[in-house]
Structures are given as C-alpha cells and as structure tokens.
C-alpha cells in the first residue's frame, strides 16, 4: 500500500453551475521524504543556458503593431484643402526619402489632417521616428503620427468562455482578451507535471507526447510502471488505502483540469478556452494514487526540459514552461533542487504552486526551492484567496478561485476510472499556477530568446497592483496583456540599412534613423564636414554605437542629448574605430544625437553600427 502523504490540499472546490460536478482539489500536495509532495535583464543569457531543441523563431513584428501610413496635420491647411501645398508635400517626401521610405499623399481626414501612404510597413516605433524627423525638419507640421491599425479585442467563441471570469473580469482577471490580440502561445510547449491528462475533446488537439514517470505500480493504477502513456487512469482510493485513517476520495482529474487552464483549445465552439490556447501541453505523469515520489518528479522535471533520463526515450518536444501544481511540507530537497537547476540551465522556466494551507509558503516545497516562480491564489475580488499560502518566497499571484467563484476547466465524470469528458470548477493554488504558466507561454511565443530569469522578471515587473488585500502575495496579480506587450518591446528587430542623406550638418537637421539596430553608411565630403544622426533608445535598453572610418579617414564620434548636452566625444585616427555605450534607465524612449566629424586623415566614407 502506498505510504500516506503528509500533506494534502485543504480547500474543496465549490460546485460550478453547469452540468458537471465540481471535484475537490485533492491529493496533489505531496509529502517530502518518502513522498515529494528586476528591472528586465536584457543581457545575453549565460553560457550555461543553452537554447532547447525545436524552438520557434522569434516573432519580430506582430501584425497588430505594424502600419504603412502616417497622419500629418499642417498648420496652414484648411479643412477644405484636398492636399497640402506642393512645397509641404515635397518636404515630407524628402524627410521620408532620407530614411529610405517613399511617401505619397492619400487623402484628407475630416479634421484637416492628411493620410500619407508609405511604401513599406514599419513598426509603430519606426513610424514615430519618421514622424518626429518630419516635424523636426518642417515647422509647418502641427503634428505627425502613425496611422495605427486597431482591431476588435479577441473574444473566443467557446460557449463557456463567459463563465471563465478569471480571463476578463475587470477586478480579478488577467486581461486575457487584450493579450490574445498579440499572442496565443503558438509554438510553445508547456509541461504539466501532474496526474496525467485525459484526451479530452477540448484539449486533445493541443497535446504532444508525454511520459508516465511513476515507478510504483500501486501508485500508478495503470497495470505497470514507467511507460510512454501519460493518460490519467484515475487516482481515486477507498478509505485507508493511503494509510490508516486516510479518507476515501474520488478521482481528481487534476492534471486534466490544470492542462485545460493552460491550453484548452480556443475558437473551436466547444466548452472553455485556455489562456495560451494555441500552445501545446506535454503531460508528464508523476502523481497517482496517494501522491508521487520525489525521485519520479525530479526525473519528470529533467525529461520535460530536454535532459537525458536513463532508460527513457529522449523528449522530442522539450518544454519551455514547466507547471508544478503540487507540493508538500518541508525544506526543498537536494534532488528536486538539482532537477530544477538543470531544467533552468536548459532554458525552461519552472512555475510552482504556493500551497493551500493558509500558511507561510516557506514551509512548502517545491514552492521554497530556488529559481522557481511561486504562485499564490486570488479570488474574484483580487484579494488573497482564503486558503492560499503566502510569504516572502511567493513571486506573484493569479486567479485561483474561492467559494462561489471557482476556475472552470476541462474534467471527467468518472469517480474512479475515466468516464466521459466534462467541465468543472475548482479552486486552489493549483489553478492559479497554470494561469501564470499560460502567461509565460504567451510571452515566450512573442520572444523565445528570453531566459527563465528574464521571463520571471518580466512577469513580476508587469504584474498589476492588488485591488484588495493580499499581504505577502508577491509583486501583484499577473497581467497577461502587460506581460505580452513587454515581451514584444524586448524583441530586438532585424537591423536596417541607412544611407546618409544631406543636409545633416546640424543637430536641428539631423537625419532620423527609423529604428535600432541599424547600419549607417556615410561620408565626410571635406575635412570641415559634420554629420548628425538622430536615434531613439527604448526605455530600459542599452545603446551601443561603433564608428569605423574608411581607409585614411579619421572620423570622430560624439553623442548628445536633445538639449545639446554632450555625453561623449572621441577623436578618431585614420582608419580607426570609436564606440560608446549608453544605458537608458528611464521610463520613456530617449532621443540621442550622434555626431560624426573629421578628426585627421583625408575625407571619405565611414560606417556606423548601432545596436541595442
């Protein structure tokens, strides 16, 4: 008989008003011992953090954030004028041509502004730079701005979406619809280390091959030990089965419920929707009847992240996100910590539940392990759920439900063995954790280059303030929309090529560079020539500029603020290079001016490489 777990989930799920019963969240906080259970850093990842296999390419520019038009309002243009003056139009075209953009007038708006078509799509940041360059060079422009595309907020057609308050409730939700306008988690694998997953009709399309790591046949309840079948056979037990005095419990279908929160299929006109509904779930079965062993869970962590486990086939689809809605009492053990460290080194973020004992999570493991994202639970009002653990080890919180407002997800009607697909409402930090895991998947789909620490920092930096009391619940409630937008901002776009366009010999007539990174080709026409370039540094980023003079050309390099304050100035030797680095720690984009001037040798060409 399987030993009795020392600790189980305390709260029971409230019944959800649908055709299925709401099962209690049970037997997944497992014992230790015999049973287990930032400012955003944008530097390159450490050498140990190797990218995992088969990861998607970075999503450079989401369609929602592109435009191929500007809106330009001239001061001296009346509402009855169809187009700006020829002189104004010519000036606008020159400003655009200097940045390699061809611009033509399309039409007049009702307010007297004019819509200008661009010959290529560009990011909103590029378009703002182009507009700023036009305004700087033409005093007759009242304002210029991107003609942005706007879209209806994504609302899935899943019939029970309206009952999933945690996605869109203005007080307690995570702002999922706004996040879905940018990311749905496509290309990201989330490993759910749990009781296994049923091939639910609302989930099966998003499942990838997993593995059953349970070695004890009694615990496994599937007639064998470890194998490639990660389906949940049920974990129901009779009274006394898990030890003297242990209660009888129906099967929890815990892994199926958790997996549905992460990635139940969206827009399939069926049931519910997961937060990262285009992501893939990898079921890693580590819990069965009476819980699961630390050794099995640690192997599951390793395998899910792509590490080799003796006797187990290689994982063909390593996960970037590991969801552990499980735990137990005591300190973090060496076996689990080593597995977590190895998973993080392979680029996987490990997200774990804080626990449901209404006590300090420092006494719950793996919530108290190093390097994990520990999640507390909030209710619909945004305050700490009655059962949720708390404390300094908690990273942030997410909706986990409370009495009367549970978290609706995929389920099964069987009380022992599997029966038919259904849906149920449950509550617990086990439900809050996959909300954060789903958010991490949305983030990584936008920028897969982020390291685990960068993802964690991004999630905490963008979390919103608690609207109700949640003492020691971490940074705030996870905000899926803000996290996705921050992830997009962290993407380094492909470099653009810029050719110098005269006249750019003063700061007032500086040539605007639409975006960074960029490679600029210029020349000093005489020993008295001076060239200026205008660059924008996003908040929190570091700009590096390197100037290299051509053969025999000595080019000096300077950098100035918009008010003309000199930040750096270096003379150049013939054929030599000069460089500077500026870290911008402010909250808005910083405009800088790069000056190139003759500094020895002959006149001639030079090149500038600007990167962030």
DRENVEXLUM-882523 format. One record per residue (C-alpha): residue in three letters; x, z, y. Coordinates in steps of 0.2 Angstrom, whole numbers, plus 5000, padded with zeros to 4 digits. Layout:
% DRENVEXLUM-882523
ALAXZY...
This chain:
% DRENVEXLUM-882523
UNK500050005000UNK500749965017UNK501350115027UNK500150175041UNK500650105058UNK501050255070UNK500050175085UNK498550055087UNK497649985102UNK496550115109UNK495150015118UNK493749925109UNK493149755116UNK491449755124UNK490149635117UNK490149475126UNK488349395130UNK488549245118UNK488049205101UNK489549295093UNK490049475091UNK491549535102UNK492849605090UNK493849755094UNK495649735099UNK496549825085UNK498049855074UNK499249755084UNK500249885092UNK501349925078UNK502450065074UNK504350075076UNK505450125062UNK504650055046UNK503449955057UNK503849875073UNK502549895081UNK507049415216UNK507149305228UNK507149155216UNK508849125210UNK509248935211UNK510948935205UNK511448835189UNK510948935173UNK512349025165UNK513348935152UNK512549035138UNK510848975142UNK510848815133UNK509348695135UNK508248705120UNK507848545110UNK506548415114UNK506148475131UNK505248365143UNK506048285158UNK505748375175UNK504148325184UNK504948265200UNK503448225212UNK501748265206UNK500448135212UNK499448265222UNK500948285233UNK501348105237UNK500747995252UNK501147825258UNK500347845275UNK500647935292UNK499447985305UNK500147965323UNK499248015339UNK499947935355UNK499648025371UNK499247875382UNK498047795369UNK496147795372UNK494947815358UNK494347635362UNK496047555359UNK496247475342UNK498147495341UNK499547575350UNK500447475363UNK501747345356UNK503147455363UNK502547615355UNK502247515338UNK503947445339UNK504747615342UNK503847685327UNK504447545316UNK506247575322UNK506147755318UNK505447715301UNK506747575298UNK508147695301UNK507647795286UNK507347645275UNK505447635277UNK504447495283UNK502947545293UNK501347445298UNK499847495308UNK498247505298UNK496847565308UNK496247685322UNK495347855317UNK493847925326UNK494948045336UNK496047905343UNK497547935331UNK498247785321UNK498547775302UNK500147695298UNK500547625281UNK502247655273UNK503047535261UNK503347665248UNK502647835243UNK503547985248UNK503348175246UNK502448275259UNK504148345264UNK504948175266UNK503448115276UNK503548265288UNK505348225291UNK504948055295UNK503548105307UNK504748235315UNK506048095318UNK504747985326UNK504148125338UNK505948165342UNK506347985347UNK504647945356UNK503948065369UNK502347965370UNK501848035352UNK500748185354UNK500848225335UNK501348135319UNK500948205301UNK500748145283UNK499048075279UNK498948185263UNK497848145248UNK496648285244UNK495748305228UNK494248405221UNK494848565213UNK495048535194UNK493548615185UNK493448585166UNK491848535158UNK491948665144UNK490248745143UNK490848925143UNK492048905157UNK490848995169UNK491049145158UNK492849155160UNK492949255176UNK494749285174UNK495249105179UNK494249085195UNK493549255201UNK494049275219UNK494449455217UNK495149475199UNK495549305194UNK497149205194UNK496649045204UNK496748935189UNK495748785197UNK497048765211UNK498448775198UNK497648645187UNK497748515201UNK499648515199UNK500048575181UNK499048595165UNK500648645154UNK500948475146UNK502448465136UNK502748655135UNK502748745118UNK502148925118UNK502449035103UNK501149165099UNK501949295088UNK500449375080UNK499249375066UNK499249185064UNK497949065071UNK496448985063UNK496248795065UNK494848825077UNK493948665083UNK494348715102UNK496148745098UNK496748635084UNK497248485095UNK498548595104UNK499348675088UNK501048625082UNK501848685066UNK502248865065UNK502848985051UNK502249135042UNK503649265043UNK502849405033UNK503849455018UNK502749595011UNK501349515000UNK500149665003UNK500349645022UNK500249455021UNK498549445012UNK498849265008UNK499449274990UNK501349254994UNK502749295006UNK503549185019UNK502949005020UNK502548865032UNK500748915033UNK500449015048UNK498549015047UNK497749185048UNK496949235031UNK496149395039UNK496849565041UNK495349675038UNK495549835027UNK494549965019UNK494650155024UNK496350225018UNK497150065015UNK498450085028UNK498750265024UNK497750425021UNK496350445034UNK496650265041UNK494950185046UNK494150035039UNK494249885050UNK493649705050UNK494749565053UNK495349555071UNK495749365073UNK496949425086UNK498149285086UNK496749155087UNK496049245102UNK497749265111UNK498149075107UNK496449025115UNK496849115131UNK498449015132UNK497948845127UNK496148815121UNK495848635124UNK495148585141UNK493948455146UNK493348425128UNK491548485132UNK491748625119UNK491748805121UNK493148885133UNK494748825141UNK496448895140UNK497548925156UNK498848795150UNK497548685141UNK498748545139UNK500148655132UNK500548675113UNK500348835104UNK501548875090UNK500849005078UNK502149125072UNK501349245059UNK502249415060UNK500749535059UNK499549555044UNK498549705036UNK499249865044UNK500349785056UNK502049705053UNK503849745051UNK505249745064UNK506349635054UNK504949505052UNK504549505070UNK506349485075UNK506649335064UNK505049265071UNK505749285089UNK507349195084UNK506549055075UNK505249025088UNK506648995101UNK507548875090UNK508848985082UNK509348975064UNK508549095051UNK509249105034UNK508049025021UNK506848955034UNK506748765039UNK507348735057UNK506048735070UNK505648555076UNK504748615092UNK505648765099UNK504548865111UNK505048895130UNK503749035131UNK503649175118UNK502049285118UNK502149455110UNK500449545111UNK501049685100UNK501949845101UNK502250015095UNK502950185101UNK504750225104UNK506350155111UNK506749975110UNK507749955094UNK509349855092UNK508649725080UNK507249675092UNK508349685107UNK509649565099UNK508249445095UNK507649445112UNK509349415119UNK509649275108UNK507949195112UNK508349205131UNK510049135129UNK509148985121UNK508048965137UNK506449055131UNK505549175142UNK504849325132UNK503249395138UNK502549565130UNK501049675132UNK501249845141UNK500149935128UNK498450015129UNK498650195128UNK498450235147UNK500150305147UNK501950255154UNK502450095145UNK504250165145UNK503750235128UNK503150075121UNK504149945113UNK504549795115UNK503749825132UNK505349935136UNK506549805130UNK507749725142UNK507449555148UNK505649545144UNK504149515156UNK503049665153UNK501149645157UNK499949775162UNK498049735162UNK496749725177UNK494849725177UNK493749605187UNK493949715202UNK495849685202UNK496249865198UNK497149935183UNK496049925168UNK495650095161UNK496650085145UNK498249995152UNK499950065151UNK500950075167UNK502650125174UNK504250055180UNK504549945165UNK502949845170UNK503449675178UNK501649625184UNK499849625179UNK498549505174UNK496649505169UNK496449595153UNK494649645155UNK493749805155UNK492049875149UNK490649745154UNK491949605159UNK492949555144UNK494049405141UNK493149265132UNK494149165120UNK494249075103UNK493749185087UNK493049185070UNK491449255062UNK492249325046UNK492349505044UNK493649495031UNK494049315025UNK493849175038UNK492149105040UNK491548995055UNK492348955072UNK491549065086UNK492049145103UNK492149325108UNK492549435122UNK493949565120UNK494949675132UNK496749735132UNK498449705137UNK498549585123UNK497349475133UNK498249495149UNK499949445141UNK499349265136UNK498749245154UNK500549265160UNK501249165146UNK500049025151UNK500549035169UNK502449025163UNK501948865154UNK501148785169UNK502748825179UNK503948755166UNK502948595165UNK503248565183UNK505148615182UNK505848635164UNK507548665171UNK507148845176UNK507948985166UNK506949135159UNK507549245174UNK507049115186UNK505349095179UNK505149285179UNK505749295197UNK504549155202UNK503049245194UNK503449415202UNK503849335219UNK502149235219UNK501049375212UNK499649425224UNK499349605230UNK498149715220UNK496449715228UNK496149885220UNK497150025214UNK498449985201UNK499850105203UNK501450065194UNK500749895188UNK502249795194UNK502349655208UNK500449615208UNK499249505199UNK499949345193UNK499449195204UNK499449035194UNK499148925209UNK500549005219UNK501749005205UNK501448825201UNK501748775220UNK503348875220UNK503948795204UNK503648625212UNK504648675228UNK506048725216UNK506248555209UNK507748455215UNK507248275219UNK508248125214UNK509548085228UNK509047955241UNK510247825249UNK510347815268UNK511247695279UNK511747735296UNK510647665310UNK511247665328UNK511047735340UNK511347905334UNK512647975345UNK511748125352UNK510848265344UNK509248205353UNK509448035345UNK510048105328UNK509547995313UNK508248095302UNK508648095284UNK507048095275UNK507548215260UNK508948305252UNK509848275241UNK510548115249UNK512048005250UNK512347935268UNK513447785272UNK514047775290UNK515447715300UNK516447765316UNK516447605326UNK517847665338UNK518847825340UNK517547885353UNK516047855341UNK515048015336UNK513548005324UNK512248135321UNK511048165306UNK509548275305UNK509248365289UNK507948495283UNK508448645272UNK506948715262UNK506648905263UNK507748995250UNK508948845247UNK510748815249UNK511348655258UNK513048585253UNK513748435264UNK515348345259UNK516048215271UNK517348095265UNK518247975276UNK518747795271UNK520547745269UNK521447785285UNK519947855293UNK519948035300UNK518148105301UNK517748275307UNK516248375302UNK515148495312UNK513448575309UNK512248635322UNK510548715324UNK509148635333UNK509548735348UNK511348665348UNK512248825341UNK513748775331UNK513848845313UNK515348755308UNK516648625314UNK518048555305UNK519348415310UNK519748285297UNK521348195291UNK521448015287UNK520547985270UNK520248165268UNK518648265264UNK517748415273UNK516248515267UNK515148665272UNK513848765263UNK512348845272UNK511148965263UNK509448975271UNK508549145268UNK507149115280UNK505349085276UNK505148915283UNK506148755282UNK507648745293UNK508248595303UNK510048565305UNK511048435313UNK512648365305UNK513948285317UNK515248165312UNK516648115325UNK518348035325UNK519748155321UNK521348055318UNK521747885310UNK520847725313UNK518947695315UNK518047645299UNK516747695286UNK516347865279UNK515147945266UNK514148105266UNK513448185251UNK512148315255UNK511348425241UNK510348575238
